[in-house]
Amino acid sequence: MAPKSAAALFLLAAMIAGLAPPLQAQLDPRFVFSFVSQVDEVCSGDDAMRSCAIELVSSGDATILPDCCRALQMKAVTSAEGKRCACGFGNVAATLGVDVDQSCQAASNGDVAGGPSSKLSELCR
């Protein structure tokens, strides 16, 4: 899958350059680009979700930031489109071997302040 624009190519290069060595060794750059593209697709190009996807693949330990966790949970409860995005993000993250619920709980010590108390997996049933 080739980038469709100069901006996409630049984004891909930036993601690859920002990857921590342990994750970089595990992930093929095409897979990283594919992951972000899939998130873009399920989230209709949502900039916040794209940023969360980039942060996820560029963190050496596949961590999801607490702000991203809150955004995912809020999306899951606000609208059908938001639920499609949040649940799709979780499904795509699973292809990386990332359990969104577990990562979000670890990132926030089990507390998702300002967001629903349910796990994303429960909201996506």
Backbone bond lengths (Angstrom), bond angles and torsions (degrees), N, CA, C in turn:
res aa  C-N    CA-C-N  psi(-1)  N-CA   C-N-CA  omega(-1)  CA-C   N-CA-C  phi
1 M - - - 1.443 - - 1.525 107.59 -
2 A 1.302 116.44 116.37 1.463 120.85 -178.79 1.522 109.87 -93.77
3 P 1.341 116.68 145.71 1.464 119.49 175.85 1.523 110.10 -59.40
4 K 1.320 117.01 142.19 1.457 121.79 -175.43 1.516 113.35 -91.61
5 S 1.316 118.08 -5.60 1.461 119.96 179.81 1.517 109.62 -153.32
6 A 1.319 115.09 166.11 1.466 120.03 177.18 1.528 110.06 -62.69
7 A 1.325 116.86 -36.33 1.466 120.36 179.72 1.528 110.78 -64.24
8 A 1.327 116.39 -40.90 1.464 120.01 178.81 1.525 110.82 -66.17
9 L 1.324 116.43 -39.14 1.464 120.46 177.74 1.526 110.63 -64.33
10 F 1.325 116.40 -41.90 1.463 121.11 178.07 1.527 110.20 -63.23
11 L 1.330 116.35 -42.96 1.465 120.97 178.66 1.527 110.45 -61.10
12 L 1.322 116.34 -43.58 1.457 120.47 178.90 1.525 110.76 -60.92
13 A 1.326 116.99 -45.54 1.468 120.93 179.41 1.528 110.71 -62.04
14 A 1.322 116.88 -40.64 1.465 120.84 179.74 1.525 110.85 -65.03
15 M 1.332 116.49 -40.16 1.461 119.78 179.35 1.522 110.52 -65.06
16 I 1.312 116.10 -44.79 1.462 119.72 -178.64 1.520 110.37 -63.15
17 A 1.319 117.00 -43.41 1.464 121.06 -179.21 1.521 111.65 -64.86
18 G 1.329 117.48 -29.93 1.456 120.94 -176.93 1.518 114.58 -87.76
19 L 1.316 117.89 -5.13 1.461 119.34 -177.66 1.516 111.32 -69.82
20 A 1.298 115.61 136.91 1.463 120.77 175.31 1.527 108.49 -71.86
21 P 1.316 118.83 147.50 1.467 121.47 -175.47 1.524 116.42 -51.59
22 P 1.343 121.31 -44.63 1.463 118.22 -178.17 1.523 113.19 -61.76
23 L 1.335 117.18 -43.16 1.450 120.43 179.80 1.515 110.12 -73.59
24 Q 1.317 117.32 -36.99 1.455 121.23 -179.84 1.525 110.05 -60.08
25 A 1.310 116.84 -38.03 1.455 120.25 -179.48 1.526 111.23 -67.38
26 Q 1.330 117.12 -27.00 1.457 121.13 -176.97 1.522 113.16 -88.96
27 L 1.323 118.02 -27.92 1.455 121.06 -171.23 1.518 112.48 -108.48
28 D 1.289 115.04 129.21 1.450 121.94 173.70 1.530 107.26 -73.82
29 P 1.342 119.05 136.58 1.472 120.66 -179.37 1.526 112.85 -55.24
30 R 1.324 117.16 -33.20 1.471 119.51 178.53 1.521 110.25 -66.52
31 F 1.326 116.52 -34.04 1.458 120.74 178.68 1.523 110.47 -68.49
32 V 1.334 116.17 -41.85 1.467 120.84 178.34 1.522 109.62 -60.26
33 F 1.334 116.62 -48.22 1.465 120.71 179.21 1.524 109.91 -61.23
34 S 1.322 116.21 -41.64 1.457 120.94 179.28 1.527 110.91 -62.11
35 F 1.337 117.04 -41.59 1.464 121.42 179.15 1.525 110.82 -59.36
36 V 1.328 116.72 -50.53 1.469 120.53 -179.43 1.526 109.95 -64.04
37 S 1.323 117.69 -38.73 1.468 121.31 178.28 1.522 111.30 -63.43
38 Q 1.331 116.72 -39.96 1.466 120.02 178.59 1.524 111.07 -65.74
39 V 1.324 116.68 -40.71 1.467 119.73 176.69 1.523 109.38 -62.65
40 D 1.337 117.18 -43.34 1.465 120.76 176.66 1.525 110.69 -56.59
41 E 1.325 116.12 -41.67 1.458 120.36 -177.85 1.524 111.89 -67.10
42 V 1.329 118.00 -48.91 1.467 119.61 -177.40 1.522 112.08 -73.10
43 C 1.332 116.92 -21.20 1.468 120.64 -178.88 1.528 112.55 -109.26
44 S 1.316 117.13 18.89 1.471 122.56 176.51 1.523 112.93 49.32
45 G 1.327 116.69 42.46 1.466 120.81 176.28 1.517 114.68 70.80
46 D 1.326 118.57 22.63 1.466 122.90 179.84 1.532 109.69 -61.98
47 D 1.336 116.05 118.73 1.469 121.13 -176.73 1.526 112.92 -60.24
48 A 1.325 117.18 -39.75 1.468 120.19 -179.18 1.524 110.76 -64.82
49 M 1.324 116.77 -41.79 1.466 119.91 -180.00 1.526 110.78 -70.47
50 R 1.328 117.09 -35.59 1.465 120.52 175.68 1.526 109.49 -62.03
51 S 1.328 116.35 -43.81 1.471 120.17 178.21 1.524 111.01 -62.04
52 C 1.326 116.58 -40.56 1.468 120.15 177.89 1.528 110.71 -64.23
53 A 1.324 116.85 -39.95 1.467 120.55 178.69 1.522 110.79 -64.22
54 I 1.325 116.71 -43.64 1.465 120.90 179.27 1.519 109.86 -64.30
55 E 1.320 116.72 -43.01 1.467 120.65 178.65 1.526 110.71 -62.05
56 L 1.317 116.14 -40.35 1.462 120.38 -179.60 1.525 111.21 -61.32
57 V 1.333 117.07 -47.84 1.465 118.68 -177.43 1.518 112.63 -76.89
58 S 1.330 117.62 -20.61 1.463 118.82 -179.09 1.526 112.80 -91.69
59 S 1.335 116.91 -9.72 1.470 118.95 175.90 1.524 107.66 -80.72
60 G 1.286 116.48 134.65 1.455 120.36 -177.55 1.512 113.91 -63.37
61 D 1.329 116.82 -24.44 1.463 120.03 -176.90 1.526 112.32 -112.83
62 A 1.334 117.31 19.36 1.467 122.73 178.04 1.524 111.74 54.70
63 T 1.325 116.10 48.17 1.455 122.45 -179.22 1.520 110.82 -91.06
64 I 1.318 115.37 140.81 1.461 121.40 173.37 1.521 106.56 -103.77
65 L 1.320 116.75 125.88 1.459 121.12 -178.80 1.529 110.95 -64.72
66 P 1.342 117.65 147.55 1.471 120.45 178.39 1.533 112.97 -54.12
67 D 1.338 118.21 -38.21 1.468 120.00 178.12 1.522 111.12 -61.70
68 C 1.321 116.70 -38.13 1.465 120.52 178.16 1.524 110.59 -68.77
69 C 1.319 116.49 -38.73 1.468 120.28 177.41 1.527 110.59 -60.41
70 R 1.327 115.77 -46.59 1.472 119.81 178.88 1.523 110.55 -62.29
71 A 1.331 116.65 -42.89 1.465 120.41 -179.58 1.527 110.77 -62.86
72 L 1.317 117.19 -42.68 1.466 120.75 178.60 1.521 111.05 -62.43
73 Q 1.331 117.02 -45.54 1.457 120.10 -178.99 1.524 111.54 -66.85
74 M 1.321 117.18 -39.95 1.468 119.80 179.04 1.523 110.64 -65.67
75 K 1.332 116.82 -40.79 1.461 120.05 177.64 1.526 110.51 -60.49
76 A 1.327 116.25 -40.32 1.464 120.84 -176.47 1.521 112.84 -63.51
77 V 1.327 118.11 -23.65 1.465 120.07 -177.03 1.525 114.01 -108.77
78 T 1.330 118.61 -4.62 1.464 119.23 -173.87 1.517 114.88 -93.38
79 S 1.327 118.81 -31.40 1.464 120.08 -178.13 1.520 109.67 -161.99
80 A 1.330 115.59 165.58 1.466 119.90 177.52 1.526 110.29 -63.22
81 E 1.328 116.53 -40.79 1.467 120.04 179.12 1.531 110.55 -66.54
82 G 1.331 116.55 -40.51 1.459 120.44 177.41 1.520 111.47 -63.45
83 K 1.331 116.05 -40.11 1.464 120.21 178.64 1.521 110.13 -65.04
84 R 1.337 116.56 -41.27 1.470 120.54 177.60 1.520 110.19 -59.61
85 C 1.320 116.71 -42.46 1.461 122.17 179.73 1.527 110.83 -65.09
86 A 1.314 117.15 -53.35 1.469 121.31 -176.25 1.524 111.54 -62.47
87 C 1.314 116.23 -45.72 1.464 119.75 -179.12 1.524 110.66 -69.18
88 G 1.330 116.04 -37.20 1.465 120.12 175.90 1.515 111.56 -63.95
89 F 1.339 116.75 -40.71 1.468 121.03 176.79 1.527 109.27 -58.53
90 G 1.322 116.06 -46.29 1.464 120.28 179.32 1.516 112.27 -60.81
91 N 1.325 116.49 -41.57 1.464 120.55 179.35 1.524 111.40 -66.55
92 V 1.325 116.42 -41.90 1.464 120.33 179.53 1.528 109.71 -67.51
93 A 1.336 117.36 -40.14 1.469 120.64 178.13 1.526 110.49 -61.81
94 A 1.325 116.41 -34.01 1.468 119.95 178.97 1.527 111.13 -61.83
95 T 1.341 117.20 -28.27 1.466 119.51 177.34 1.522 111.23 -66.61
96 L 1.332 116.56 -20.67 1.465 121.52 175.03 1.525 111.13 -88.38
97 G 1.315 115.88 -4.48 1.454 119.74 -175.73 1.515 112.14 84.09
98 V 1.336 116.79 18.30 1.462 121.63 -178.81 1.524 109.32 -100.52
99 D 1.309 116.77 122.85 1.454 123.16 173.92 1.530 106.23 -90.42
100 V 1.328 116.55 107.20 1.463 121.08 -175.36 1.523 111.12 -58.66
101 D 1.328 117.85 -43.61 1.468 120.32 179.68 1.523 111.02 -58.97
102 Q 1.314 115.96 -49.26 1.465 120.44 -178.23 1.526 111.06 -64.10
103 S 1.325 116.60 -42.80 1.463 120.04 -179.71 1.523 111.22 -65.47
104 C 1.323 116.69 -40.71 1.469 119.87 179.57 1.526 111.04 -67.21
105 Q 1.309 117.59 -39.99 1.465 119.76 178.42 1.517 110.73 -65.48
106 A 1.324 116.95 -39.97 1.466 120.44 179.00 1.525 110.94 -66.67
107 A 1.336 116.41 -39.42 1.464 120.70 -177.54 1.520 112.10 -68.23
108 S 1.342 116.69 -28.96 1.459 119.54 -175.82 1.524 112.79 -115.87
109 N 1.320 116.86 13.66 1.469 121.55 -177.49 1.523 112.02 54.84
110 G 1.345 115.92 36.81 1.456 120.93 177.31 1.513 114.66 84.45
111 D 1.317 118.15 -7.39 1.462 122.04 -177.38 1.518 109.25 -108.25
112 V 1.314 116.69 123.28 1.454 120.56 177.42 1.523 107.10 -111.64
113 A 1.310 115.47 74.20 1.466 121.57 -177.05 1.518 110.46 -60.41
114 G 1.308 115.30 133.59 1.458 120.16 177.50 1.514 113.22 82.70
115 G 1.306 118.39 2.73 1.455 121.46 -179.58 1.516 110.62 -130.18
116 P 1.333 116.12 172.08 1.461 119.41 177.59 1.524 110.13 -61.24
117 S 1.315 117.18 151.10 1.461 120.06 -178.22 1.525 112.26 -82.22
118 S 1.327 117.77 -14.30 1.457 120.89 -179.24 1.521 111.54 -73.04
119 K 1.318 114.77 152.14 1.453 120.53 173.78 1.520 108.36 -74.31
120 L 1.330 116.14 153.18 1.459 120.54 179.40 1.527 110.62 -58.29
121 S 1.322 116.93 -40.45 1.469 119.81 -179.63 1.528 111.45 -60.33
122 E 1.320 117.72 -34.04 1.464 121.15 177.95 1.524 110.85 -71.66
123 L 1.326 116.28 -36.94 1.461 120.70 -179.64 1.527 111.81 -72.51
124 C 1.324 116.88 -21.12 1.468 121.18 -176.04 1.523 113.42 -95.48
125 R 1.293 117.96 6.56 1.475 120.38 179.48 1.494 111.30 -71.81
